[in-house]
């Protein structure tokens, strides 16, 4: 069993293949499972998300300890110069101005 502590930045669509694929770029522990690979592929194609949940719960390839997600809900027209980026919802914050509505 391999123990690795750290953090990683997922893609905006929360693709777990880099963590769970045997050749994944974030698979530092060398985890490899054909069951998990098939379950991830089925989940990504929208065929069977339940199979992924089951495989993850049974194999527990890693333990997620915390998750951070920056989200903003802003009424249209309230803020000018608002242009969030995929990895940073607050990108360009210093340029935001109120439109006065």
SULTAUR-V215108 format. One record per residue. N is the residue number from 1. RES is the residue in one letter. PHI is phi as a letter, one per 40 degrees, with the letter a starting at -180 (* if undefined). PSI is psi in whole degrees, -180 to 180 (* if undefined). BURIAL is 1 if it has 16 or more other C-alpha atoms within 10 Angstrom, else 0. Layout:
{{N:RES:PHI:PSI:BURIAL} {N:RES:PHI:PSI:BURIAL}}
This chain:
{{1:X:*:139:0} {2:X:b:134:0} {3:X:b:121:0} {4:X:b:129:0} {5:X:b:143:0} {6:X:i:-170:0} {7:X:b:160:0} {8:X:a:156:0} {9:X:b:117:0} {10:X:c:162:0} {11:X:c:161:0} {12:X:d:-23:0} {13:X:c:11:0} {14:X:f:42:0} {15:X:c:119:0} {16:X:c:0:0} {17:X:d:-39:1} {18:X:c:-26:0} {19:X:c:-37:1} {20:X:b:-15:1} {21:X:c:143:1} {22:X:c:-29:1} {23:X:b:19:0} {24:X:c:143:0} {25:X:c:-19:0} {26:X:b:10:1} {27:X:c:70:0} {28:X:c:-25:0} {29:X:c:-7:0} {30:X:g:23:0} {31:X:c:136:1} {32:X:a:126:0} {33:X:a:122:0} {34:X:c:-34:0} {35:X:c:-47:0} {36:X:c:-41:1} {37:X:d:-43:1} {38:X:c:-40:0} {39:X:c:-40:1} {40:X:c:-43:1} {41:X:c:-42:0} {42:X:c:-40:1} {43:X:c:-42:1} {44:X:c:-32:0} {45:X:c:-5:0} {46:X:g:7:0} {47:X:c:-43:0} {48:X:a:83:0} {49:X:c:-33:0} {50:X:c:-36:0} {51:X:c:-38:1} {52:X:c:-47:1} {53:X:d:-43:0} {54:X:c:-48:0} {55:X:c:-42:1} {56:X:c:-44:1} {57:X:c:-38:0} {58:X:c:-41:0} {59:X:c:-27:0} {60:X:f:67:0} {61:X:c:-25:1} {62:X:a:162:1} {63:X:b:109:0} {64:X:c:124:0} {65:X:c:-38:0} {66:X:a:157:0} {67:X:a:133:0} {68:X:b:134:0} {69:X:a:118:0} {70:X:c:121:0} {71:X:b:146:0} {72:X:b:139:0} {73:X:b:115:0} {74:X:b:131:0} {75:X:c:134:0} {76:X:d:132:0} {77:X:g:-4:0} {78:X:c:-36:0} {79:X:b:131:1} {80:X:c:154:0} {81:X:g:26:0} {82:X:c:116:1} {83:X:a:80:0} {84:X:c:154:0} {85:X:b:158:0} {86:X:d:-36:0} {87:X:c:0:0} {88:X:a:100:0} {89:X:c:-22:0} {90:X:b:17:1} {91:X:d:134:0} {92:X:g:19:0} {93:X:d:-38:0} {94:X:c:-16:0} {95:X:c:-9:0} {96:X:c:141:0} {97:X:b:155:0} {98:X:c:137:0} {99:X:c:-3:0} {100:X:g:7:0} {101:X:c:*:0}}
